[in-house]
Amino acid sequence: MAIAELASMLSRYVSRAVVDRTGLDGAFDWSLEWTNDAQVAADSDRVSIFTALQEQLGVKLERQDGPVEVLVIDGVERPSPD
């Protein structure tokens, strides 16, 4: 899997844009073990997605502000019956 694909999946998980700035090309084979945040709080042996990324893959997510593409719909009309 390419790093760009990982960034896309992470975007859906964290509900924010995740941009690949690693500069790495090509496909990689990796394994990542993590659990959701609610389970992390209940069990100290489990790690969050952010900890897993850093400890297991050496990838760190950094929060930054920047431009994001947005789709704006100005209006909606029903189609004519023709």
Secondary structure by P-SEA (a helix, b strand, c coil): ccaaaaaaaaaaaaccccccccccbbbbbbbbbbbcaaaaaaccccccaaaaaaaaccbbbbbbbbbbbbbbbccccccccc
